[in-house]
């Protein structure tokens, strides 16, 4: 039987994974008592005794958890931003290509894609991979999301007594330092980071991602593709 440990099972992501796996009879979920949930020795024992460890932690805590692993057979799936473009880690998006899928099947270190990034990459990666869009293209992205992605604190804000600034969709990440930009750029092999406008709105979950691609961009890309094929 596959043994699964969720490190950080009290957070939004950890709770969802636990709920989905708890109904399966082919998986044994390893859990820690509340008083040992942040105990390093107890977490280390769990990580090294399980078949699969999900890390549902902040970035730095996820890096520290990986350092606790001494069992070469344990598959670690990190849901944080920490390892999405890190050497030795496989990006967990099997739908992108047969190559991605095959690498995931044999990987011991898998980085779970970011929410906004998944929408962007699903749209842009196939265009670049097929030669229809030049990696030098300067792109923009608008991504509308529900508030659950902000974790417990944001959920409490939206489900509590709302202030005026929570009633309308809000653009954030205006500094263009959003944590998903690195993976959006790297996985798509873009030479320039896109201009990214993430927007959170007053609904629980769901996402709509828009990446405008103008006709002259594709026209230039077709020429680029033809030159590359010669």
C-alpha positions as CSV (number, residue, x, y, z in Angstrom):
1,X,0.0,0.0,0.0
2,X,1.2,3.5,-0.9
3,X,2.0,5.5,2.2
4,X,1.4,9.3,1.9
5,X,2.5,12.0,4.2
6,X,1.2,15.6,3.9
7,X,3.6,18.0,5.5
8,X,1.4,21.1,6.2
9,X,-2.0,19.4,6.2
10,X,-3.7,22.1,8.1
11,X,-3.3,24.7,5.3
12,X,-5.8,25.2,2.5
13,X,-3.9,23.1,0.0
14,X,-3.0,20.4,2.5
15,X,-6.6,20.0,3.7
16,X,-7.8,19.6,0.1
17,X,-5.2,16.9,-0.7
18,X,-6.0,15.1,2.6
19,X,-9.8,15.2,1.8
20,X,-9.3,13.8,-1.7
21,X,-6.9,11.0,-0.6
22,X,-8.7,10.0,2.6
23,X,-11.5,8.3,0.6
24,X,-9.1,5.9,-1.2
25,X,-8.6,2.4,0.1
26,X,-5.2,1.9,-1.7
27,X,-3.5,4.7,0.2
28,X,-2.4,4.9,3.8
29,X,-2.3,8.5,5.0
30,X,0.4,9.1,7.6
31,X,-0.5,11.9,10.1
32,X,1.2,13.5,13.1
33,X,-0.6,14.4,16.3
34,X,-1.2,18.2,16.6
35,X,1.6,18.6,19.2
36,X,4.2,17.0,16.8
37,X,3.0,18.8,13.7
38,X,6.0,21.2,13.8
39,X,8.4,18.9,15.4
40,X,11.4,18.5,13.1
41,X,12.3,15.0,14.2
42,X,8.8,13.7,13.9
43,X,8.4,15.3,10.4
44,X,11.7,13.8,9.3
45,X,10.6,10.3,10.4
46,X,7.4,10.7,8.4
47,X,9.1,12.0,5.3
48,X,11.6,9.1,5.3
49,X,9.0,6.4,6.0
50,X,6.4,7.3,3.3
51,X,6.2,6.5,-0.4
52,X,5.0,10.0,-1.3
53,X,5.4,13.3,0.7
54,X,3.4,16.3,-0.2
55,X,4.9,19.6,0.9
56,X,2.2,22.2,1.6
57,X,4.4,24.7,3.2
58,X,5.8,28.2,2.6
59,X,8.9,28.3,0.3
60,X,11.6,28.3,3.0
61,X,9.9,25.6,5.0
62,X,9.6,23.5,1.9
63,X,13.3,23.8,1.2
64,X,14.0,22.8,4.8
65,X,11.7,19.8,4.5
66,X,13.5,18.6,1.4
67,X,16.8,18.6,3.4
68,X,15.1,16.2,5.9
69,X,14.7,13.5,3.2
70,X,17.3,10.7,3.3
71,X,15.2,8.0,1.6
72,X,16.0,7.8,-2.1
73,X,12.7,6.0,-2.7
74,X,10.5,8.7,-1.3
75,X,8.7,10.9,-4.0
76,X,8.4,14.5,-2.9
77,X,5.7,16.7,-4.4
78,X,6.2,20.3,-3.5
79,X,3.2,22.6,-3.8
80,X,5.2,25.8,-3.0
81,X,7.1,28.1,-5.4
82,X,10.4,26.9,-4.0
83,X,11.4,24.3,-6.6
84,X,9.4,25.0,-9.7
85,X,12.5,26.0,-11.7
86,X,15.1,24.3,-9.5
87,X,17.7,21.9,-11.0
88,X,16.8,18.3,-10.4
89,X,13.1,18.9,-10.1
90,X,10.5,18.0,-12.7
91,X,7.7,20.4,-13.4
92,X,4.4,18.6,-12.7
93,X,2.4,19.4,-15.8
94,X,2.0,16.1,-17.8
95,X,-0.5,17.6,-20.2
96,X,2.1,19.8,-21.9
97,X,3.8,17.0,-23.7
98,X,4.7,13.3,-23.7
99,X,8.2,14.2,-22.5
100,X,6.8,16.0,-19.4
101,X,4.6,13.1,-18.7
102,X,7.4,10.5,-18.9
103,X,9.7,12.6,-16.7
104,X,7.0,12.9,-14.0
105,X,6.4,9.1,-14.0
106,X,10.0,8.4,-13.0
107,X,10.8,11.5,-11.0
108,X,11.5,11.6,-7.3
109,X,11.2,15.4,-7.0
110,X,8.1,17.0,-8.6
111,X,7.2,20.7,-8.4
112,X,3.4,21.3,-8.5
113,X,2.6,24.2,-11.0
114,X,1.3,27.5,-9.7
115,X,-2.4,28.4,-10.3
116,X,-2.0,31.5,-12.5
117,X,1.1,30.0,-14.1
118,X,-0.9,26.9,-15.2
119,X,-3.3,28.9,-17.2
120,X,-0.6,31.0,-18.8
121,X,1.6,28.0,-19.6
122,X,-1.3,25.9,-21.0
123,X,-1.9,28.7,-23.5
124,X,1.6,29.8,-24.4
125,X,3.8,26.7,-24.2
126,X,2.1,24.9,-27.2
127,X,2.4,28.0,-29.4
128,X,6.2,28.3,-28.7
129,X,6.8,24.6,-28.8
130,X,5.2,24.3,-32.2
131,X,7.1,27.3,-33.6
132,X,4.0,29.5,-34.0
133,X,5.2,32.0,-31.5
134,X,8.7,33.4,-31.1
135,X,10.3,33.0,-27.6
136,X,11.3,36.6,-28.0
137,X,7.7,37.7,-28.0
138,X,6.7,40.3,-25.5
139,X,3.4,39.0,-23.9
140,X,0.9,40.2,-21.4
141,X,-1.4,38.2,-19.2
142,X,-4.6,38.9,-17.3
143,X,-5.7,36.3,-14.8
144,X,-8.9,36.5,-12.8
145,X,-9.0,34.2,-9.7
146,X,-11.2,33.5,-6.7
147,X,-10.0,34.3,-3.2
148,X,-9.4,30.7,-2.0
149,X,-5.9,30.9,-3.6
150,X,-4.9,33.5,-1.0
151,X,-5.1,30.9,1.8
152,X,-6.8,31.1,5.2
153,X,-6.1,34.7,5.8
154,X,-7.7,35.9,2.5
155,X,-10.6,33.4,2.8
156,X,-11.4,34.9,6.3
157,X,-11.3,38.4,4.8
158,X,-13.8,37.6,2.0
159,X,-16.0,35.4,4.1
160,X,-16.1,37.8,7.0
161,X,-17.5,41.3,7.1
162,X,-16.5,42.8,3.8
163,X,-15.0,46.2,3.4
164,X,-15.5,48.3,0.2
165,X,-12.1,47.3,-1.2
166,X,-13.1,43.6,-1.3
167,X,-16.3,44.1,-3.3
168,X,-14.7,44.7,-6.6
169,X,-12.1,42.8,-8.5
170,X,-8.6,43.9,-7.3
171,X,-5.4,44.0,-9.4
172,X,-2.3,43.1,-7.3
173,X,1.3,42.2,-8.1
174,X,1.8,45.7,-9.7
175,X,5.5,45.6,-9.0
176,X,5.9,42.8,-11.6
177,X,7.6,40.6,-9.0
178,X,4.9,38.0,-8.7
179,X,6.2,34.6,-7.6
180,X,4.7,32.8,-10.7
181,X,6.6,34.9,-13.3
182,X,9.8,32.8,-13.1
183,X,8.0,29.6,-14.0
184,X,5.8,31.2,-16.6
185,X,9.0,32.5,-18.3
186,X,11.2,29.4,-17.8
187,X,8.8,26.6,-18.7
188,X,7.7,28.5,-21.9
189,X,11.3,29.3,-22.8
190,X,10.4,33.0,-23.1
191,X,13.3,35.4,-23.3
192,X,11.3,38.2,-21.7
193,X,9.0,38.0,-18.7
194,X,5.4,38.7,-19.5
195,X,3.6,41.8,-18.1
196,X,1.4,40.0,-15.6
197,X,-1.8,41.4,-14.1
198,X,-3.3,39.0,-11.5
199,X,-6.8,39.9,-10.3
200,X,-8.7,38.6,-7.3
201,X,-12.4,38.8,-7.1
202,X,-15.3,38.1,-4.7
203,X,-15.9,34.4,-5.4
204,X,-14.3,31.3,-3.8
205,X,-12.6,29.4,-6.6
206,X,-12.1,29.3,-10.4
207,X,-9.8,31.1,-12.8
208,X,-9.9,32.8,-16.2
209,X,-6.6,33.5,-17.9
210,X,-6.2,35.7,-21.0
211,X,-3.0,36.1,-23.1
212,X,-3.6,38.5,-26.0
213,X,-1.6,37.4,-29.1
214,X,-1.8,39.7,-32.1
215,X,-1.9,38.6,-35.7
216,X,1.4,40.3,-36.5
217,X,3.1,38.4,-33.7
218,X,2.0,35.1,-35.2
219,X,3.0,36.2,-38.7
220,X,6.5,37.0,-37.5
221,X,6.6,33.7,-35.7
222,X,5.6,31.8,-38.8
223,X,8.6,33.3,-40.5
224,X,10.7,32.4,-37.5
225,X,9.5,28.8,-37.7
226,X,10.2,28.5,-41.4
227,X,13.8,29.9,-40.9
228,X,14.3,27.4,-38.0
229,X,13.1,24.5,-40.2
230,X,15.6,25.3,-43.1
